[in-house]
Amino acid sequence: MNDPIIANAQRHFAELVRAQLERCEKMKTTQEQLDYRALKPLIIGFCWGDGIGPIISQETERVLKSILKDEIASGRVEFRTIAGLTIENRAKQMKAIPDDVLQELKACHVILKAPTTTPEKGGPYPNIESANVAMRRELDLFANVRPVKIPQEGVDWMFFRENTEGEYVLGSKGFAAGDDVTFDFKVITRPGAERIIRMAFDYARKNNINTVTVVTKANVVKTTDGLFLEVADQVAQDFPGIKWEGWYIDIMTAKLIDPKRRTQFRVMVMPNLYGDILTDEAAEMQGGVGTAGSANIGTRYAMFEAIHGSAPRMISEGRGQYADPSSLIKAAGMMLNHIGYIEQADKLQKALEICTQFEKKMTITGRDTGVTGREFCDYILKKMGSADLDEKYQSYI
């Protein structure tokens, strides 16, 4: 009596396998990285997002326009606001990224993105796919790169999270086999694993770091995570002088909060879900997910974002002005570094660290017990403009 269910499952899985084989072949064709400094104009797309997104976007835009004032005036840099990536528009069109919005995104060279709402089953919006997941897939943003620094504790981590595979890439492709059994899927491909692992090793080599930590659960999830470890061993052969070690995700979450061990980790690379978990834990240690930015990098496109959500409760409770813009401002700093404005990015990063981790003359609590995002942004801009910024930073570290 279960034959129709099994036949349907076979058809469903065959389609998934076919699509992933095609994607795998496409990944094997290489594209050249853009030379951002040769572009005129270099187009920065700005997605203001949902909830607190527009509020923290305004502050981040103030910072960027201050830093890039001359470049904007000369026409070398151009900002474009992409307004259609709101939950209302996505729900209306029943698409994670509406077609016209996707074309706007593809017309940009880099994208700065505020948080967007991801609907869930039973919520007020249709249960459409995450805009983040869709954007990473459509623009092939395979590397999610997240730095976490706690200088006073000797912590300096760089996480490389695979962005287009794992559990998330097929998150909306699961199915129910009758009323009692449901399936979701995980996929790891050899070229997908290789490009993220190679990026991590390359970063380690360029920064004189001699160890790369590969995080999986290969003792239980043997086929997919096993392939990830196999590829790590193969890639390591091209990087003599850099050793690699494997850690399981469960014990890794514990060791990140172990003061005796955590300073020994520098570069970590992992599949999608594990990276999502581990980087949120790391960000919380740094000062909360509101303090962490994230880069999503491909060969043609790059997108930079805050790692936290859209915080609809803050808006419904009238607390939006107290939202912390630090995460999106940090993402903007990562973007500046990526497009070649290294000195400006360094200056912004130092000002952020002084304001959020050392001086702490202003505190954001998300409520009227702390300062507003506008006041905190003023604090950062003032610090960036101070003549003794470098000297002050060195005195703290």
ABEGO torsion letter per residue (X at the ends): XAAAAAAAAAAAAAAAAAAAAAAAAAAABBBBBBBAAABOBBBBBBBAEBEAAAAAAAAAAAAAAAAAAAAAAAGABBBBBBAAABAAAAAAAGBABBAAAAAAAAABABBBBBBBBBBBBGBABBBBBBAAAAAAAAAGBABBBBBBBBAAAGBBBBBBBBAABEAAAAAAABBBBEAABBBBBBBBBAAAAAAAAAAAAAAAAAAGBABBBBBBAAAABAAAAAAAAAAAAAAAAABBGBBBBBBBAAAAAAAAABAAAAAABABBBBBAAAAAAAAAAAAAAAGEAAABBBBBBBAABBBBBBABBAGAAAAAAGAAAABBAAAAAAAAAAAAAAAGBAAAAAAAAAAAAAAAAAAGABBBAGBAABBBAAAAAAAAAAAAABAAAAAAAAAAX
